[in-house]
């Protein structure tokens, strides 16, 4: 989840309403546009600081793969 102190936002999951997508990724920076083309949201770049990050628009959660290489900000 996003750091509440950094953004002040933490999605509240509502069963049957909030997407429960958990997408495993191999990099610490992911781009999310909500999918669905015109029904999505503006494309945002999200950085995984610990093990996961949740999109503030669509609540999709991106989880860093266990075998992902370390990214040193380059």
trRosetta pair geometry for C-beta under 8 A, 3 or more apart (Angstrom, degrees):
i j d omega theta_ij theta_ji phi_ij phi_ji
1 4 7.9 7 131 -44 115 83
1 10 5.6 34 177 -139 127 99
1 11 7.7 -144 -135 35 101 81
1 52 7.0 29 -23 97 39 102
1 53 7.6 73 -156 -136 7 36
1 54 5.2 -7 -121 3 56 122
1 61 7.9 -42 -78 -118 58 111
2 6 6.7 -117 169 67 93 110
2 7 5.0 -15 149 27 136 138
2 9 6.2 16 77 82 142 81
2 10 6.3 -153 61 -95 89 67
2 53 6.3 56 -74 -152 71 78
2 54 5.9 -100 -18 52 85 86
2 56 6.7 6 -20 -68 155 96
3 6 4.0 63 84 8 110 112
3 7 6.7 117 74 8 65 87
3 49 7.2 -1 -33 36 116 154
4 7 7.0 -80 -134 58 27 74
4 8 6.4 57 -174 -111 64 23
4 9 7.3 -166 -124 50 63 24
4 10 5.1 -33 -87 -38 99 119
5 8 7.8 29 -141 -65 13 57
7 10 8.0 133 79 -52 108 61
7 56 6.7 -131 169 -83 150 138
9 56 5.2 47 116 -130 147 117
10 54 7.8 73 -148 62 58 138
11 18 6.7 138 161 -144 121 138
11 54 5.6 -122 19 141 120 139
11 56 7.1 -175 -52 -129 100 46
11 59 4.3 159 -174 -109 168 103
12 18 7.6 -153 100 -59 49 152
13 18 4.7 -138 -142 73 59 151
13 20 7.3 66 -150 -95 123 84
13 59 7.0 145 -96 -176 74 140
14 17 4.1 -10 96 52 113 120
14 18 4.8 117 41 -13 69 103
15 18 7.6 -32 -63 38 17 90
18 59 5.0 -51 -166 99 103 163
19 58 6.1 6 26 160 136 90
19 59 5.6 153 51 81 85 98
19 60 5.8 -21 99 -77 131 72
21 60 4.3 -23 77 -129 119 91
21 61 6.7 170 95 32 63 67
22 60 7.9 179 -82 -171 27 69
22 61 5.0 -17 -110 76 69 106
22 63 5.7 22 -179 -13 95 123
23 30 7.9 142 97 -160 123 158
23 60 6.3 18 0 169 115 113
23 61 7.2 165 23 88 70 51
23 62 5.2 -29 72 -109 96 67
23 63 7.0 166 79 21 40 77
24 62 7.9 132 -109 -164 14 59
24 63 5.2 -38 -101 75 62 97
24 64 7.8 32 -155 150 67 7
24 65 5.1 78 174 -78 104 85
25 30 5.2 -82 -112 -81 174 128
25 48 7.5 175 70 -27 121 145
25 62 5.2 1 0 -172 128 106
25 63 7.1 146 19 69 75 43
25 64 6.4 -46 71 -106 80 45
25 65 6.6 -136 84 -19 28 92
25 68 7.5 40 111 -93 60 138
26 64 7.9 86 -127 -155 18 65
26 65 5.2 -15 -94 23 61 131
26 67 7.8 -29 -125 88 94 78
26 68 4.8 173 -157 -111 54 94
26 69 7.6 37 171 17 93 78
27 30 6.7 146 81 -67 92 72
27 68 6.9 -172 -68 -155 24 123
27 71 6.4 75 -157 -62 73 144
28 47 6.0 24 146 -160 91 72
28 48 4.6 -126 -150 54 66 92
28 49 7.9 87 -166 -72 114 25
28 64 6.6 7 -96 -103 65 125
28 68 7.5 133 -52 149 72 142
28 71 4.4 -136 12 43 123 141
29 45 6.0 -1 -173 -175 101 103
29 46 7.2 159 -153 80 52 44
29 47 5.4 -20 -98 -101 75 71
29 48 7.5 -135 -63 12 30 79
29 71 7.4 -151 -8 153 89 166
30 45 7.4 160 83 -154 34 56
30 46 5.3 -20 64 61 84 95
30 48 7.1 52 -2 -30 104 103
30 53 7.4 177 38 62 115 122
30 62 4.8 -153 35 -148 161 168
31 43 5.7 7 -179 -174 106 103
31 44 7.1 166 -151 83 61 35
31 45 5.4 -32 -96 -97 74 65
31 46 7.5 161 -96 15 23 77
32 41 7.9 13 127 65 89 105
32 43 7.1 165 83 -147 36 57
32 44 5.7 -18 60 60 86 85
32 46 6.0 19 1 -5 114 122
32 55 4.5 -107 109 -98 165 135
32 57 7.2 177 116 46 117 114
32 58 6.8 -145 161 36 124 117
32 60 6.1 -179 -139 60 136 125
32 62 7.4 -133 -63 -40 121 126
33 40 4.6 43 141 148 79 149
33 41 6.4 -171 -173 64 48 58
33 42 7.2 -93 -132 139 76 18
33 43 4.2 -26 -86 -91 99 78
33 44 7.7 155 -82 14 51 62
34 39 7.4 -126 122 111 119 62
34 40 3.2 153 74 -157 103 80
34 41 4.1 99 -25 13 140 85
34 55 7.4 -178 -77 139 70 155
34 57 5.9 -79 -69 114 114 124
34 58 4.3 153 -115 -52 88 143
34 60 7.6 176 -113 -9 48 124
35 40 5.5 161 62 -95 26 113
35 58 7.8 136 24 -171 86 172
36 39 3.8 -69 144 72 123 101
36 40 4.7 157 64 -58 88 76
37 40 6.3 162 66 -8 14 104
40 58 7.5 -46 -155 -61 73 141
41 44 7.7 -15 109 -9 107 106
41 57 4.0 -164 96 170 168 149
41 58 6.0 -163 6 -43 130 101
42 57 7.3 -175 46 -82 72 156
44 55 6.8 135 65 -143 125 95
44 56 7.6 -42 87 39 171 94
44 57 6.8 153 5 -8 135 124
46 53 4.7 173 159 120 121 142
46 55 6.3 -103 -55 -92 149 70
46 62 6.5 139 90 29 134 139
47 53 6.8 130 84 -67 32 160
48 51 7.0 -40 180 153 114 10
48 52 6.3 -38 -136 -125 108 12
48 53 4.8 -130 -95 -15 66 111
48 62 6.4 -113 -71 104 116 106
48 64 5.0 154 142 -54 157 112
49 53 7.2 99 8 -74 74 108
51 63 6.5 3 150 -153 83 75
51 64 5.3 -122 -156 37 50 106
52 61 5.6 13 178 180 124 101
52 62 6.3 166 -154 85 71 49
52 63 4.6 -22 -99 -103 105 64
52 64 6.6 -136 -72 1 51 78
53 61 7.3 169 86 -151 33 61
53 62 5.4 -9 59 56 82 99
54 59 5.9 -7 -179 -149 109 50
54 60 7.1 169 -151 84 63 34
54 61 4.8 -28 -97 -98 81 77
54 62 7.7 179 -86 17 32 69
55 58 5.0 7 96 49 131 79
55 59 6.2 -86 68 -28 82 11
55 60 4.8 26 16 48 122 80
55 61 7.7 -132 5 -72 75 33
55 62 7.5 78 -39 -14 88 101
64 68 5.2 -90 180 21 92 153
65 68 4.5 123 64 -43 85 96
68 71 8.0 -35 151 -22 109 98
71 74 7.5 -149 -173 40 74 66
